Amino acid sequence: MPSERLEKWIRDSKMNWRHVYDGKGFKSPLATAFHVRGIPSLYLLGRDGQIAAMGGECRGDNLKKTIARILE
């Protein structure tokens, strides 16, 4: 479970999306399943719970276009 300090930082930073933290770093089952090799690693999930976009599709000017495509 994330520390209170981490939870406060997330709230204060207005990062109101789901965060996953188990303290295991790159050895976390999720990190190994999704081949996370760097932080931050960005993934957008579709309504079906599957990865709809990742990496550069989730950054900068691409983010709005990617979200619109996913929500179509």
C-alpha positions, -999 to 999 in steps of 0.1 A, spaced: 0 0 0 14 34 -9 27 56 19 6 85 32 34 108 19 30 94 -17 -8 96 -15 -6 132 -3 19 140 -32 -5 125 -57 -34 145 -43 -14 178 -41 -2 173 -77 -38 168 -89 -28 135 -105 -64 122 -103 -59 91 -124 -53 56 -110 -19 49 -97 -3 15 -91 24 12 -65 34 -20 -46 70 -11 -37 85 -38 -58 97 -16 -86 106 -33 -118 101 -67 -101 64 -60 -96 41 -85 -113 25 -57 -132 59 -43 -143 70 -76 -156 37 -84 -173 37 -51 -192 75 -50 -198 79 -17 -179 115 -7 -182 113 30 -173 93 54 -151 70 69 -159 56 43 -182 23 55 -196 -6 33 -207 -42 42 -215 -67 14 -210 -98 11 -232 -133 5 -218 -126 -32 -222 -97 -30 -198 -71 -37 -225 -42 -15 -233 -54 10 -260 -23 31 -262 11 34 -246 43 55 -246 45 84 -271 8 81 -279 1 92 -243 23 122 -242 22 158 -252 1 168 -282 -7 132 -290 -26 126 -257 -58 144 -267 -59 127 -301 -53 93 -286 -80 98 -260 -105 109 -287 -96 78 -307 -101 55 -278 -134 70 -268 -149 67 -304 
